Amino acid sequence: MSIDIEQFHAVFFDESQEHLDDMEQLLMELDVEDPDLEQLNSIFRAAHSIKGGSGIFGFDALTGLTHVMENLLDKARKQTISLSVPTVDLFLETVDLLKTILDAYKTESDLPTSEIESGVAALEKALAEADGQAAPSEGVAQDEAQTESASADDDIDGFGFFDDEPEAATEAQPAPTEAASKNDDIDGFGFFDDEPAPPATAEEKAGYGFFKPLEAVNEDAKAAQEDAAKAAEKAKAKAAKTKKPAAKQAEASSIRVDTLKIDAMVNLVGELVITQSMLSMIGDEVSGAVGQKLQTAIVELQRNTREIQESAMSMRMLPVNMTFNRFPRVVRDLSSKLGKQVDLIIEGGNTEIDKSMIEKLVDPLTHLVRNSIDHGVEKPDVRKASGKLEKGTVILRAAQRGSSIVISIIDDGAGLSRERILAKATENGLPVSPDMPDSEVWLLIFQPGFSTAAEVTDVSGRGVGMDVVRRNIEAIGGRIEIESTKGYGSAFHIHLPLTLAIVDGICAAVGNQTFVIPLVNIIESLQPLPEQLKLIGNENLLWIREQYWPLIAIHEMMHVDDAIDNPTEGIVVLLESSKRRFAIQVDALLGQQQVVIKSLEQHYRKVPGISGATIMGDGRVAMILDADAIADLCRPVYEEEKAS
Amino acid sequence: MSNGRDHMQAKDVQEYLSFILSDEHYALDITSVKEIRGYEKVTPIANAPAFIKGVLNLRGDIVPIIDLRIKFNIPNPTYNEFTIVIMLHVHNRVIGIVVDGVSDVVRLTEDEVRPPPDFGVIFDSRFLKGLATVDDRMIILVNIEQLISSGELGLVDKTLAKEEV
């Protein structure tokens, strides 16, 4: 009998990845001074699940490492060792190593053998140390295990005189082992399942392990009795508290669905919306009593399809926390490496965005956050000298604004240096002038090969970053904005569409064709007066509110016949892309509409200036304009010549 | 019925869809045909060659439509109710080709197909599979996959075209 075990591998990899992410997050949240037992248990469970799964599939490297990690975690959650920052760091490193091993198995590449060995060795060393440290305190653990009082830190302090009597500890050892194995079986919740022993027993037990002068014992025993009583009560209360959320978690049911299936469904729903609008157009042609009945039915259908569309879309949406959660770690590692103190504040982590964007946001966001810490936030002494708090703050914020999501990375650091950017731009041969507005100066940092960092570190400063960041963000239909004030900090705002599958746009008529202009890019639309139009060289310019806007006629660019040629008879739409602002000329605006984005590349190829196509209510295809690409296409020639 | 098919397969019979361009009869492998439909108005694409009429909506897919008559310089292509679009499924892409008409499905065995001539037909000989005679009519067999993936039609980006050829 041969079962194709391969098919389960993917599930195991997905699940393990999730477990590792959970572990990392929980470790980051863990308060070293007063660890939350439930969190420790969750970490332990995650490690245990990976160990179990990897054992089944024969991924021995994972099994070996998780096993040692589990042992150490087990000691931590039973409080036989006290957690310290180095221990948590060790766990975090192990999680990283596990991720590497998992990737190696996934891609069927070579295992990082030496790293695994040193990882196991580090854990075993910690374990050995823990055993040394644990031996005396295990006597306490026994008491604790018996009373099952989880948060009995006070008691440990109360009984803290075992150092004199190692024999007692040795004697006491079998008991905790028993307790431990019991807990193992119940896996995690074990601590709370047993009834807390009555305080009287605790006193008895407390009495038994003591080898202090009598009078002290009496006093201490009294204190211990009180403490134990408190602890028992606490444990009871805690047990009641912790049990509830655990039960809730089990109820929150979810299923794993292939994203392809969801995409197919979203696609079909898009079709349904189109069919429905076709139907309502036909419905308008039917008159009389039947026509009225038809209208009622169509309105009903319209409502239902909208709801179906919304729920199909929501299936693709995930909280942006999925991306944000990795940043506490990034900030922690980086700030300690750079000798800076940085507080990371995450806001709006529950804002939902399209799943495909979540994945593609990771790199640009990581880059921006690293930049903020490396270039933005100053060293503590510099901050102090300029009258700021020594600890810098980086805010990662997500918020929904209309039909777009804005993700901001804000730091209270030094801000961008206008002089240095301009100097660098001149050095790189970019066309700049000293009186450029700030907003345009900031955009210069997105030029390839642009870095004003005084020194190149392994963190940032190689100048390969920002242009890649911008490209990645544009690839998911977003744009990036910079605000910066010298001495007060900088803010990077990433504007993203709610979803990649739908775009909010204005339909514009050009000749006999319809084009969709994404709403994200539109600033305003107007009908220009003849005196606002200027012709400089071959370029049409539009003079609006003390600024010249390059004017691009869509019918010329897209070769549409029978379009209005004179801008004063048509409509001009002011657009904003992440590269530049410009105006386009169309015949008329037809109205705002949500359209389903269809790929042109799937069956054809990329078309310059077009980001995709959509299907209108009458079944015809309309092109969606790509503001960034149009900005590129209309860029003055001299810049291109210089670049090449 | 199923017996008949088995019989045919045993003799390496292939089915071809024959169509008309100008006054010549052509045929292409029927397994690459997705469907046949009448010509309807398409949305033009900017900066595309003239033989690419534009794109249309095929049940949610945006599909390019190529007029082979323009591509092969047949004078005065007309668009009327008899103009036909053959939707092809080639290399995971769906592409429509405009022809003057679809005539028949023909079954041909391998030995009925003779090598193609290297002159005298509209198609470049690179894209021909061979010749066959059915009912005293000469039918030119077209290697449509080769034509579409060749980059000749500008359907695929250049880098892609190289990979696919």
Interface residues (C-beta under 8 A of the other chain):
Chain A: N267 L268 G270 E271 I274 Q513 M557 M558 H559 V560 K598 S599 L600 Q602 H603 Y604 R605 K606 V607 P608 G609 I610 A613 I615 G619 R620 V621 A622 M623
Chain B: K41 V42 T43 P44 I45 A46 N47 A48 G54 V55 L56 N57 R59 G60 D61 I62 V63 P64 R93 V94 I95 G154 L155 V156 D157 L160
